[in-house]
Amino acid sequence: MKRQQTVEAYIAAAPKEVRGKLRALRAAIRSVAPDAVERISYGMPYYGYKGRLAYFRLSKNHIGLYLPPPVIQVHKKDLEDYETATATIRFPLGDKLPVVLIKKLVKARMKLNEAKKGK
């Protein structure tokens, strides 16, 4: 995908068949983090809330959700059905997007960010 200047434009530039999933992912993040700053960073949608909260990116076969560590490690059991790395979860394009799980992970990252800012 060509680099876009806004998250709206990023989603609009995606293939029609995946736009709904990207909108759902964006809505899930914004529903639990309504005060998060939304912008494009490193060519992908970025959300900041008292530090780095989340990024996402459309790839050929999946949507990647990027959360700073240790969220993925802490929730490893919840993520057994997905390919993961230290800060990455890959949601296959052919599967339903796990919105409830995404909200849980973003909330966990928010709490970590809040705890850091409180120190």
N, CA, C and O atoms as a Tinker XYZ file with bonds, in Angstrom:
   476  protein
     1  N      0.830000   -1.190000    0.000000    73     2
     2  CA     0.000000    0.000000    0.000000    64     1     3
     3  C      0.870000    1.247000    0.000000    63     2     4     5
     4  O      1.929000    1.289000    0.625000    81     3
     5  N      0.404000    2.247000   -0.705000    73     3     6
     6  CA     1.071000    3.544000   -0.731000    64     5     7
     7  C      0.914000    4.218000    0.640000    63     6     8     9
     8  O     -0.108000    4.046000    1.305000    81     7
     9  N      1.915000    4.975000    1.054000    73     7    10
    10  CA     1.845000    5.674000    2.340000    64     9    11
    11  C      0.705000    6.682000    2.339000    63    10    12    13
    12  O      0.505000    7.415000    1.370000    81    11
    13  N     -0.025000    6.707000    3.418000    73    11    14
    14  CA    -1.156000    7.615000    3.587000    64    13    15
    15  C     -0.868000    8.588000    4.722000    63    14    16    17
    16  O      0.021000    8.355000    5.542000    81    15
    17  N     -1.626000    9.677000    4.762000    73    15    18
    18  CA    -1.403000   10.711000    5.770000    64    17    19
    19  C     -2.323000   10.578000    6.984000    63    18    20    21
    20  O     -2.013000   11.110000    8.050000    81    19
    21  N     -3.455000    9.870000    6.837000    73    19    22
    22  CA    -4.401000    9.702000    7.942000    64    21    23
    23  C     -4.831000    8.243000    8.023000    63    22    24    25
    24  O     -4.663000    7.479000    7.072000    81    23
    25  N     -5.384000    7.873000    9.163000    73    23    26
    26  CA    -5.879000    6.507000    9.324000    64    25    27
    27  C     -7.067000    6.276000    8.390000    63    26    28    29
    28  O     -7.202000    5.194000    7.818000    81    27
    29  N     -7.910000    7.264000    8.236000    73    27    30
    30  CA    -9.042000    7.165000    7.286000    64    29    31
    31  C     -8.527000    6.832000    5.888000    63    30    32    33
    32  O     -9.041000    5.928000    5.230000    81    31
    33  N     -7.526000    7.556000    5.448000    73    31    34
    34  CA    -6.962000    7.342000    4.115000    64    33    35
    35  C     -6.289000    5.972000    4.019000    63    34    36    37
    36  O     -6.360000    5.318000    2.979000    81    35
    37  N     -5.640000    5.539000    5.092000    73    35    38
    38  CA    -5.000000    4.218000    5.121000    64    37    39
    39  C     -6.044000    3.126000    4.877000    63    38    40    41
    40  O     -5.840000    2.231000    4.058000    81    39
    41  N     -7.150000    3.212000    5.592000    73    39    42
    42  CA    -8.211000    2.213000    5.448000    64    41    43
    43  C     -8.851000    2.307000    4.068000    63    42    44    45
    44  O     -9.115000    1.281000    3.441000    81    43
    45  N     -9.099000    3.505000    3.594000    73    43    46
    46  CA    -9.717000    3.698000    2.277000    64    45    47
    47  C     -8.837000    3.156000    1.151000    63    46    48    49
    48  O     -9.351000    2.726000    0.118000    81    47
    49  N     -7.517000    3.175000    1.341000    73    47    50
    50  CA    -6.589000    2.696000    0.313000    64    49    51
    51  C     -6.433000    1.178000    0.322000    63    50    52    53
    52  O     -5.852000    0.608000   -0.602000    81    51
    53  N     -6.943000    0.530000    1.348000    73    51    54
    54  CA    -6.839000   -0.933000    1.453000    64    53    55
    55  C     -7.818000   -1.591000    0.483000    63    54    56    57
    56  O     -8.801000   -0.967000    0.083000    81    55
    57  N     -7.564000   -2.834000    0.102000    73    55    58
    58  CA    -8.527000   -3.549000   -0.752000    64    57    59
    59  C     -9.909000   -3.586000   -0.092000    63    58    60    61
    60  O    -10.036000   -3.737000    1.123000    81    59
    61  N    -10.914000   -3.447000   -0.914000    73    59    62
    62  CA   -12.288000   -3.351000   -0.436000    64    61    63
    63  C    -12.674000   -4.483000    0.525000    63    62    64    65
    64  O    -13.379000   -4.257000    1.509000    81    63
    65  N    -12.208000   -5.693000    0.232000    73    63    66
    66  CA   -12.611000   -6.853000    1.032000    64    65    67
    67  C    -12.036000   -6.875000    2.453000    63    66    68    69
    68  O    -12.500000   -7.663000    3.277000    81    67
    69  N    -11.046000   -6.041000    2.762000    73    67    70
    70  CA   -10.487000   -6.012000    4.119000    64    69    71
    71  C    -10.772000   -4.711000    4.868000    63    70    72    73
    72  O    -10.432000   -4.589000    6.045000    81    71
    73  N    -11.376000   -3.762000    4.215000    73    71    74
    74  CA   -11.649000   -2.479000    4.880000    64    73    75
    75  C    -12.512000   -2.640000    6.126000    63    74    76    77
    76  O    -12.290000   -1.964000    7.131000    81    75
    77  N    -13.489000   -3.528000    6.063000    73    75    78
    78  CA   -14.364000   -3.751000    7.221000    64    77    79
    79  C    -13.577000   -4.230000    8.433000    63    78    80    81
    80  O    -13.846000   -3.797000    9.553000    81    79
    81  N    -12.610000   -5.116000    8.225000    73    79    82
    82  CA   -11.783000   -5.607000    9.330000    64    81    83
    83  C    -10.898000   -4.496000    9.880000    63    82    84    85
    84  O    -10.717000   -4.387000   11.093000    81    83
    85  N    -10.354000   -3.683000    9.004000    73    83    86
    86  CA    -9.521000   -2.567000    9.463000    64    85    87
    87  C    -10.357000   -1.558000   10.249000    63    86    88    89
    88  O     -9.910000   -1.025000   11.265000    81    87
    89  N    -11.571000   -1.303000    9.771000    73    87    90
    90  CA   -12.466000   -0.396000   10.510000    64    89    91
    91  C    -12.819000   -0.981000   11.882000    63    90    92    93
    92  O    -12.857000   -0.261000   12.880000    81    91
    93  N    -13.076000   -2.295000   11.922000    73    91    94
    94  CA   -13.413000   -2.955000   13.185000    64    93    95
    95  C    -12.236000   -2.906000   14.158000    63    94    96    97
    96  O    -12.431000   -2.702000   15.356000    81    95
    97  N    -11.035000   -3.090000   13.658000    73    95    98
    98  CA    -9.842000   -3.019000   14.506000    64    97    99
    99  C     -9.671000   -1.609000   15.050000    63    98   100   101
   100  O     -9.411000   -1.417000   16.237000    81    99
   101  N     -9.817000   -0.640000   14.183000    73    99   102
   102  CA    -9.721000    0.765000   14.604000    64   101   103
   103  C    -10.777000    1.078000   15.656000    63   102   104   105
   104  O    -10.475000    1.713000   16.666000    81   103
   105  N    -12.013000    0.639000   15.430000    73   103   106
   106  CA   -13.108000    0.889000   16.375000    64   105   107
   107  C    -12.844000    0.210000   17.717000    63   106   108   109
   108  O    -13.154000    0.776000   18.765000    81   107
   109  N    -12.278000   -0.989000   17.696000    73   107   110
   110  CA   -11.974000   -1.689000   18.944000    64   109   111
   111  C    -10.954000   -0.914000   19.763000    63   110   112   113
   112  O    -11.116000   -0.750000   20.972000    81   111
   113  N     -9.910000   -0.441000   19.109000    73   111   114
   114  CA    -8.879000    0.331000   19.810000    64   113   115
   115  C     -9.480000    1.622000   20.363000    63   114   116   117
   116  O     -9.270000    1.965000   21.526000    81   115
   117  N    -10.220000    2.326000   19.530000    73   115   118
   118  CA   -10.776000    3.617000   19.949000    64   117   119
   119  C    -11.837000    3.470000   21.031000    63   118   120   121
   120  O    -12.018000    4.376000   21.844000    81   119
   121  N    -12.549000    2.329000   21.051000    73   119   122
   122  CA   -13.588000    2.143000   22.066000    64   121   123
   123  C    -12.998000    2.005000   23.469000    63   122   124   125
   124  O    -13.596000    2.472000   24.438000    81   123
   125  N    -11.832000    1.369000   23.584000    73   123   126
   126  CA   -11.214000    1.218000   24.905000    64   125   127
   127  C    -10.213000    2.328000   25.202000    63   126   128   129
   128  O     -9.828000    2.524000   26.355000    81   127
   129  N     -9.795000    3.048000   24.182000    73   127   130
   130  CA    -8.831000    4.143000   24.360000    64   129   131
   131  C     -9.313000    5.393000   23.621000    63   130   132   133
   132  O     -8.656000    5.862000   22.693000    81   131
   133  N    -10.465000    5.928000   24.038000    73   131   134
   134  CA   -11.011000    7.081000   23.309000    64   133   135
   135  C    -10.130000    8.327000   23.352000    63   134   136   137
   136  O    -10.245000    9.200000   22.492000    81   135
   137  N     -9.254000    8.412000   24.348000    73   135   138
   138  CA    -8.381000    9.583000   24.467000    64   137   139
   139  C     -7.030000    9.389000   23.790000    63   138   140   141
   140  O     -6.175000   10.275000   23.834000    81   139
   141  N     -6.838000    8.235000   23.166000    73   139   142
   142  CA    -5.561000    7.970000   22.491000    64   141   143
   143  C     -5.402000    8.881000   21.281000    63   142   144   145
   144  O     -6.372000    9.198000   20.592000    81   143
   145  N     -4.175000    9.292000   21.036000    73   143   146
   146  CA    -3.841000   10.075000   19.850000    64   145   147
   147  C     -3.751000    9.105000   18.682000    63   146   148   149
   148  O     -3.098000    8.066000   18.778000    81   147
   149  N     -4.403000    9.443000   17.589000    73   147   150
   150  CA    -4.394000    8.594000   16.397000    64   149   151
   151  C     -3.671000    9.333000   15.281000    63   150   152   153
   152  O     -3.979000   10.485000   14.974000    81   151
   153  N     -2.695000    8.641000   14.674000    73   151   154
   154  CA    -1.979000    9.235000   13.549000    64   153   155
   155  C     -1.294000    8.122000   12.767000    63   154   156   157
   156  O     -1.387000    6.948000   13.125000    81   155
   157  N     -0.618000    8.498000   11.715000    73   155   158
   158  CA     0.180000    7.550000   10.944000    64   157   159
   159  C      1.627000    7.683000   11.420000    63   158   160   161
   160  O      2.163000    8.788000   11.500000    81   159
   161  N      2.244000    6.563000   11.730000    73   159   162
   162  CA     3.634000    6.535000   12.145000    64   161   163
   163  C      4.271000    5.294000   11.514000    63   162   164   165
   164  O      3.689000    4.210000   11.546000    81   163
   165  N      5.442000    5.454000   10.954000    73   163   166
   166  CA     6.109000    4.360000   10.240000    64   165   167
   167  C      5.206000    3.772000    9.149000    63   166   168   169
   168  O      5.276000    2.579000    8.853000    81   167
   169  N      4.366000    4.613000    8.562000    73   167   170
   170  CA     3.506000    4.190000    7.463000    64   169   171
   171  C      2.292000    3.380000    7.860000    63   170   172   173
   172  O      1.623000    2.806000    7.001000    81   171
   173  N      1.993000    3.324000    9.161000    73   171   174
   174  CA     0.839000    2.553000    9.611000    64   173   175
   175  C      0.090000    3.303000   10.704000    63   174   176   177
   176  O      0.646000    4.202000   11.334000    81   175
   177  N     -1.181000    2.934000   10.935000    73   175   178
   178  CA    -1.942000    3.580000   12.004000    64   177   179
   179  C     -1.274000    3.356000   13.364000    63   178   180   181
   180  O     -0.837000    2.253000   13.694000    81   179
   181  N     -1.212000    4.428000   14.128000    73   179   182
   182  CA    -0.566000    4.437000   15.436000    64   181   183
   183  C     -1.519000    5.062000   16.443000    63   182   184   185
   184  O     -2.260000    5.996000   16.136000    81   183
   185  N     -1.476000    4.508000   17.673000    73   183   186
   186  CA    -2.275000    5.039000   18.772000    64   185   187
   187  C     -1.349000    5.260000   19.956000    63   186   188   189
   188  O     -0.620000    4.360000   20.372000    81   187
   189  N     -1.392000    6.459000   20.484000    73   187   190
   190  CA    -0.573000    6.793000   21.632000    64   189   191
   191  C     -1.442000    7.186000   22.801000    63   190   192   193
   192  O     -2.370000    7.984000   22.671000    81   191
   193  N     -1.127000    6.614000   23.945000    73   191   194
   194  CA    -1.825000    6.946000   25.183000    64   193   195
   195  C     -0.816000    6.817000   26.316000    63   194   196   197
   196  O     -0.479000    5.708000   26.731000    81   195
   197  N     -0.340000    7.940000   26.809000    73   195   198
   198  CA     0.677000    7.953000   27.852000    64   197   199
   199  C      1.887000    7.105000   27.440000    63   198   200   201
   200  O      2.502000    6.415000   28.252000    81   199
   201  N      2.192000    7.187000   26.167000    73   199   202
   202  CA     3.262000    6.395000   25.575000    64   201   203
   203  C      2.715000    5.606000   24.396000    63   202   204   205
   204  O      1.570000    5.802000   23.987000    81   203
   205  N      3.537000    4.712000   23.850000    73   203   206
   206  CA     3.097000    3.898000   22.711000    64   205   207
   207  C      2.031000    2.905000   23.172000    63   206   208   209
   208  O      2.217000    2.181000   24.149000    81   207
   209  N      0.915000    2.888000   22.451000    73   207   210
   210  CA    -0.180000    1.984000   22.799000    64   209   211
   211  C     -0.282000    0.847000   21.789000    63   210   212   213
   212  O     -0.171000   -0.322000   22.157000    81   211
   213  N     -0.492000    1.184000   20.516000    73   211   214
   214  CA    -0.679000    0.138000   19.500000    64   213   215
   215  C     -0.451000    0.700000   18.099000    63   214   216   217
   216  O     -0.594000    1.897000   17.848000    81   215
   217  N     -0.094000   -0.206000   17.205000    73   215   218
   218  CA    -0.002000    0.069000   15.770000    64   217   219
   219  C     -0.738000   -1.073000   15.082000    63   218   220   221
   220  O     -0.903000   -2.145000   15.665000    81   219
   221  N     -1.183000   -0.851000   13.839000    73   219   222
   222  CA    -1.625000   -1.989000   13.040000    64   221   223
   223  C     -1.243000   -1.777000   11.592000    63   222   224   225
   224  O     -1.038000   -0.651000   11.138000    81   223
   225  N     -1.151000   -2.896000   10.871000    73   223   226
   226  CA    -0.739000   -2.834000    9.471000    64   225   227
   227  C     -1.359000   -4.002000    8.714000    63   226   228   229
   228  O     -1.423000   -5.129000    9.205000    81   227
   229  N     -1.811000   -3.695000    7.512000    73   227   230
   230  CA    -2.320000   -4.719000    6.614000    64   229   231
   231  C     -1.159000   -5.327000    5.850000    63   230   232   233
   232  O     -0.346000   -4.614000    5.261000    81   231
   233  N     -1.088000   -6.648000    5.866000    73   231   234
   234  CA    -0.102000   -7.376000    5.074000    64   233   235
   235  C     -0.846000   -8.248000    4.075000    63   234   236   237
   236  O     -2.077000   -8.258000    4.051000    81   235
   237  N     -0.117000   -8.967000    3.267000    73   235   238
   238  CA    -0.729000   -9.761000    2.200000    64   237   239
   239  C     -1.727000  -10.799000    2.737000    63   238   240   241
   240  O     -2.811000  -10.963000    2.177000    81   239
   241  N     -1.364000  -11.494000    3.816000    73   239   242
   242  CA    -2.197000  -12.578000    4.334000    64   241   243
   243  C     -2.734000  -12.366000    5.745000    63   242   244   245
   244  O     -3.436000  -13.226000    6.278000    81   243
   245  N     -2.413000  -11.236000    6.347000    73   243   246
   246  CA    -2.855000  -11.008000    7.719000    64   245   247
   247  C     -2.907000   -9.507000    8.027000    63   246   248   249
   248  O     -2.440000   -8.664000    7.262000    81   247
   249  N     -3.498000   -9.227000    9.183000    73   247   250
   250  CA    -3.440000   -7.883000    9.759000    64   249   251
   251  C     -2.553000   -8.018000   10.988000    63   250   252   253
   252  O     -2.819000   -8.838000   11.866000    81   251
   253  N     -1.516000   -7.223000   11.046000    73   251   254
   254  CA    -0.615000   -7.254000   12.192000    64   253   255
   255  C     -1.029000   -6.208000   13.212000    63   254   256   257
   256  O     -1.281000   -5.051000   12.875000    81   255
   257  N     -1.094000   -6.630000   14.451000    73   255   258
   258  CA    -1.329000   -5.709000   15.567000    64   257   259
   259  C     -0.046000   -5.695000   16.370000    63   258   260   261
   260  O      0.467000   -6.746000   16.752000    81   259
   261  N      0.469000   -4.517000   16.625000    73   259   262
   262  CA     1.751000   -4.356000   17.299000    64   261   263
   263  C      1.532000   -3.660000   18.643000    63   262   264   265
   264  O      1.060000   -2.525000   18.701000    81   263
   265  N      1.883000   -4.363000   19.716000    73   263   266
   266  CA     1.740000   -3.845000   21.073000    64   265   267
   267  C      3.098000   -3.950000   21.773000    63   266   268   269
   268  O      3.717000   -5.013000   21.754000    81   267
   269  N      3.564000   -2.867000   22.386000    73   267   270
   270  CA     4.853000   -2.952000   23.076000    64   269   271
   271  C      4.833000   -4.049000   24.145000    63   270   272   273
   272  O      3.804000   -4.287000   24.777000    81   271
   273  N      5.970000   -4.713000   24.342000    73   271   274
   274  CA     6.063000   -5.764000   25.359000    64   273   275
   275  C      5.763000   -5.201000   26.748000    63   274   276   277
   276  O      5.942000   -4.005000   26.976000    81   275
   277  N      5.320000   -6.026000   27.656000    73   275   278
   278  CA     5.227000   -7.485000   27.656000    64   277   279
   279  C      3.816000   -8.016000   27.424000    63   278   280   281
   280  O      3.532000   -9.154000   27.798000    81   279
   281  N      2.931000   -7.240000   26.824000    73   279   282
   282  CA     1.521000   -7.624000   26.700000    64   281   283
   283  C      1.346000   -8.996000   26.046000    63   282   284   285
   284  O      0.586000   -9.823000   26.548000    81   283
   285  N      2.021000   -9.241000   24.962000    73   283   286
   286  CA     1.841000  -10.513000   24.250000    64   285   287
   287  C      2.330000  -11.680000   25.110000    63   286   288   289
   288  O      1.671000  -12.717000   25.174000    81   287
   289  N      3.453000  -11.521000   25.755000    73   287   290
   290  CA     3.973000  -12.594000   26.619000    64   289   291
   291  C      3.022000  -12.880000   27.776000    63   290   292   293
   292  O      2.770000  -14.041000   28.099000    81   291
   293  N      2.499000  -11.839000   28.397000    73   291   294
   294  CA     1.591000  -12.001000   29.537000    64   293   295
   295  C      0.296000  -12.704000   29.121000    63   294   296   297
   296  O     -0.281000  -13.459000   29.904000    81   295
   297  N     -0.159000  -12.458000   27.894000    73   295   298
   298  CA    -1.418000  -13.031000   27.404000    64   297   299
   299  C     -1.193000  -14.181000   26.421000    63   298   300   301
   300  O     -2.050000  -14.456000   25.581000    81   299
   301  N     -0.068000  -14.838000   26.523000    73   299   302
   302  CA     0.309000  -15.919000   25.597000    64   301   303
   303  C     -0.789000  -16.979000   25.476000    63   302   304   305
   304  O     -1.065000  -17.462000   24.377000    81   303
   305  N     -1.407000  -17.337000   26.582000    73   303   306
   306  CA    -2.456000  -18.366000   26.564000    64   305   307
   307  C     -3.649000  -17.925000   25.700000    63   306   308   309
   308  O     -4.211000  -18.735000   24.963000    81   307
   309  N     -4.030000  -16.664000   25.788000    73   307   310
   310  CA    -5.139000  -16.134000   24.985000    64   309   311
   311  C     -4.799000  -16.089000   23.501000    63   310   312   313
   312  O     -5.695000  -16.046000   22.659000    81   311
   313  N     -3.511000  -16.099000   23.179000    73   311   314
   314  CA    -3.054000  -15.910000   21.804000    64   313   315
   315  C     -2.567000  -17.198000   21.142000    63   314   316   317
   316  O     -1.929000  -17.147000   20.090000    81   315
   317  N     -2.859000  -18.341000   21.742000    73   315   318
   318  CA    -2.386000  -19.624000   21.210000    64   317   319
   319  C     -2.796000  -19.881000   19.765000    63   318   320   321
   320  O     -2.084000  -20.569000   19.034000    81   319
   321  N     -3.936000  -19.336000   19.347000    73   319   322
   322  CA    -4.449000  -19.570000   17.990000    64   321   323
   323  C     -3.827000  -18.656000   16.936000    63   322   324   325
   324  O     -4.160000  -18.756000   15.755000    81   323
   325  N     -2.927000  -17.768000   17.356000    73   323   326
   326  CA    -2.371000  -16.780000   16.440000    64   325   327
   327  C     -0.848000  -16.855000   16.406000    63   326   328   329
   328  O     -0.203000  -17.247000   17.379000    81   327
   329  N     -0.302000  -16.474000   15.277000    73   327   330
   330  CA     1.149000  -16.356000   15.167000    64   329   331
   331  C      1.550000  -15.070000   15.879000    63   330   332   333
   332  O      0.980000  -14.006000   15.634000    81   331
   333  N      2.540000  -15.180000   16.765000    73   331   334
   334  CA     2.968000  -14.012000   17.531000    64   333   335
   335  C      4.488000  -13.896000   17.534000    63   334   336   337
   336  O      5.210000  -14.842000   17.218000    81   335
   337  N      4.940000  -12.721000   17.897000    73   335   338
   338  CA     6.348000  -12.441000   18.152000    64   337   339
   339  C      6.363000  -11.543000   19.386000    63   338   340   341
   340  O      5.317000  -11.342000   20.003000    81   339
   341  N      7.490000  -11.013000   19.752000    73   339   342
   342  CA     7.611000  -10.217000   20.969000    64   341   343
   343  C      6.575000   -9.092000   21.056000    63   342   344   345
   344  O      5.988000   -8.873000   22.115000    81   343
   345  N      6.351000   -8.387000   19.961000    73   343   346
   346  CA     5.427000   -7.255000   19.970000    64   345   347
   347  C      4.392000   -7.346000   18.852000    63   346   348   349
   348  O      3.774000   -6.339000   18.505000    81   347
   349  N      4.192000   -8.543000   18.279000    73   347   350
   350  CA     3.344000   -8.685000   17.094000    64   349   351
   351  C      2.353000   -9.827000   17.236000    63   350   352   353
   352  O      2.683000  -10.900000   17.740000    81   351
   353  N      1.131000   -9.572000   16.781000    73   351   354
   354  CA     0.117000  -10.614000   16.642000    64   353   355
   355  C     -0.357000  -10.543000   15.206000    63   354   356   357
   356  O     -0.650000   -9.459000   14.702000    81   355
   357  N     -0.436000  -11.690000   14.540000    73   355   358
   358  CA    -0.909000  -11.737000   13.153000    64   357   359
   359  C     -2.287000  -12.383000   13.102000    63   358   360   361
   360  O     -2.458000  -13.548000   13.461000    81   359
   361  N     -3.265000  -11.607000   12.650000    73   359   362
   362  CA    -4.624000  -12.105000   12.494000    64   361   363
   363  C     -4.829000  -12.449000   11.018000    63   362   364   365
   364  O     -4.842000  -11.549000   10.178000    81   363
   365  N     -4.992000  -13.744000   10.684000    73   363   366
   366  CA    -5.166000  -14.132000    9.280000    64   365   367
   367  C     -6.388000  -13.448000    8.654000    63   366   368   369
   368  O     -7.429000  -13.305000    9.297000    81   367
   369  N     -6.247000  -13.038000    7.413000    73   367   370
   370  CA    -7.340000  -12.326000    6.738000    64   369   371
   371  C     -8.586000  -13.188000    6.583000    63   370   372   373
   372  O     -9.698000  -12.663000    6.537000    81   371
   373  N     -8.414000  -14.503000    6.502000    73   371   374
   374  CA    -9.559000  -15.388000    6.323000    64   373   375
   375  C    -10.343000  -15.677000    7.593000    63   374   376   377
   376  O    -11.409000  -16.290000    7.536000    81   375
   377  N     -9.826000  -15.243000    8.742000    73   375   378
   378  CA   -10.489000  -15.500000   10.023000    64   377   379
   379  C    -11.240000  -14.267000   10.501000    63   378   380   381
   380  O    -10.955000  -13.141000   10.095000    81   379
   381  N    -12.210000  -14.516000   11.378000    73   379   382
   382  CA   -12.935000  -13.420000   12.010000    64   381   383
   383  C    -11.985000  -12.692000   12.953000    63   382   384   385
   384  O    -11.185000  -13.326000   13.641000    81   383
   385  N    -12.067000  -11.385000   12.988000    73   383   386
   386  CA   -11.220000  -10.579000   13.855000    64   385   387
   387  C    -11.690000  -10.739000   15.311000    63   386   388   389
   388  O    -12.871000  -10.530000   15.590000    81   387
   389  N    -10.798000  -11.103000   16.243000    73   387   390
   390  CA   -11.194000  -11.314000   17.644000    64   389   391
   391  C    -11.277000   -9.984000   18.412000    63   390   392   393
   392  O    -10.377000   -9.638000   19.178000    81   391
   393  N    -12.355000   -9.262000   18.195000    73   391   394
   394  CA   -12.503000   -7.910000   18.741000    64   393   395
   395  C    -12.414000   -7.890000   20.264000    63   394   396   397
   396  O    -11.766000   -7.009000   20.827000    81   395
   397  N    -13.054000   -8.844000   20.940000    73   395   398
   398  CA   -13.026000   -8.867000   22.409000    64   397   399
   399  C    -11.582000   -9.048000   22.897000    63   398   400   401
   400  O    -11.161000   -8.381000   23.843000    81   399
   401  N    -10.838000   -9.928000   22.268000    73   399   402
   402  CA    -9.437000  -10.154000   22.631000    64   401   403
   403  C     -8.596000   -8.904000   22.369000    63   402   404   405
   404  O     -7.757000   -8.535000   23.191000    81   403
   405  N     -8.815000   -8.264000   21.246000    73   403   406
   406  CA    -8.068000   -7.041000   20.912000    64   405   407
   407  C     -8.311000   -5.977000   21.980000    63   406   408   409
   408  O     -7.367000   -5.330000   22.433000    81   407
   409  N     -9.557000   -5.794000   22.381000    73   407   410
   410  CA    -9.880000   -4.811000   23.418000    64   409   411
   411  C     -9.161000   -5.150000   24.727000    63   410   412   413
   412  O     -8.631000   -4.262000   25.395000    81   411
   413  N     -9.145000   -6.425000   25.088000    73   411   414
   414  CA    -8.480000   -6.871000   26.309000    64   413   415
   415  C     -6.987000   -6.535000   26.269000    63   414   416   417
   416  O     -6.429000   -6.055000   27.255000    81   415
   417  N     -6.345000   -6.788000   25.127000    73   415   418
   418  CA    -4.911000   -6.525000   24.986000    64   417   419
   419  C     -4.595000   -5.038000   25.026000    63   418   420   421
   420  O     -3.615000   -4.623000   25.646000    81   419
   421  N     -5.419000   -4.239000   24.369000    73   419   422
   422  CA    -5.197000   -2.784000   24.365000    64   421   423
   423  C     -5.395000   -2.223000   25.776000    63   422   424   425
   424  O     -4.636000   -1.359000   26.214000    81   423
   425  N     -6.407000   -2.712000   26.478000    73   423   426
   426  CA    -6.618000   -2.278000   27.873000    64   425   427
   427  C     -5.408000   -2.621000   28.736000    63   426   428   429
   428  O     -4.986000   -1.822000   29.572000    81   427
   429  N     -4.856000   -3.808000   28.529000    73   427   430
   430  CA    -3.670000   -4.219000   29.299000    64   429   431
   431  C     -2.496000   -3.284000   29.038000    63   430   432   433
   432  O     -1.773000   -2.912000   29.963000    81   431
   433  N     -2.306000   -2.902000   27.763000    73   431   434
   434  CA    -1.212000   -1.972000   27.433000    64   433   435
   435  C     -1.472000   -0.605000   28.046000    63   434   436   437
   436  O     -0.543000    0.051000   28.516000    81   435
   437  N     -2.740000   -0.167000   28.046000    73   435   438
   438  CA    -3.085000    1.123000   28.646000    64   437   439
   439  C     -2.721000    1.141000   30.126000    63   438   440   441
   440  O     -2.153000    2.114000   30.623000    81   439
   441  N     -3.051000    0.057000   30.826000    73   439   442
   442  CA    -2.749000   -0.014000   32.260000    64   441   443
   443  C     -1.247000    0.051000   32.514000    63   442   444   445
   444  O     -0.802000    0.701000   33.460000    81   443
   445  N     -0.465000   -0.622000   31.668000    73   443   446
   446  CA     0.989000   -0.552000   31.801000    64   445   447
   447  C      1.493000    0.872000   31.567000    63   446   448   449
   448  O      2.362000    1.356000   32.293000    81   447
   449  N      0.948000    1.533000   30.558000    73   447   450
   450  CA     1.347000    2.921000   30.276000    64   449   451
   451  C      0.973000    3.850000   31.426000    63   450   452   453
   452  O      1.745000    4.732000   31.804000    81   451
   453  N     -0.226000    3.640000   31.979000    73   451   454
   454  CA    -0.672000    4.476000   33.105000    64   453   455
   455  C      0.240000    4.263000   34.310000    63   454   456   457
   456  O      0.599000    5.218000   34.998000    81   455
   457  N      0.611000    3.013000   34.562000    73   455   458
   458  CA     1.488000    2.711000   35.700000    64   457   459
   459  C      2.859000    3.365000   35.528000    63   458   460   461
   460  O      3.438000    3.853000   36.499000    81   459
   461  N      3.378000    3.376000   34.304000    73   459   462
   462  CA     4.678000    4.014000   34.032000    64   461   463
   463  C      4.597000    5.513000   34.266000    63   462   464   465
   464  O      5.492000    6.102000   34.873000    81   463
   465  N      3.515000    6.137000   33.782000    73   463   466
   466  CA     3.369000    7.593000   33.913000    64   465   467
   467  C      3.146000    8.010000   35.351000    63   466   468   469
   468  O      3.475000    9.130000   35.741000    81   467
   469  N      2.575000    7.089000   36.151000    73   467   470
   470  CA     2.308000    7.400000   37.548000    64   469   471
   471  C      3.552000    7.418000   38.416000    63   470   472   473
   472  O      3.520000    7.938000   39.532000    81   471
   473  N      4.647000    6.858000   37.920000    73   471   474
   474  CA     5.878000    6.781000   38.728000    64   473   475
   475  C      6.644000    8.074000   38.685000    63   474   476
   476  O      7.701000    8.186000   39.306000    81   475
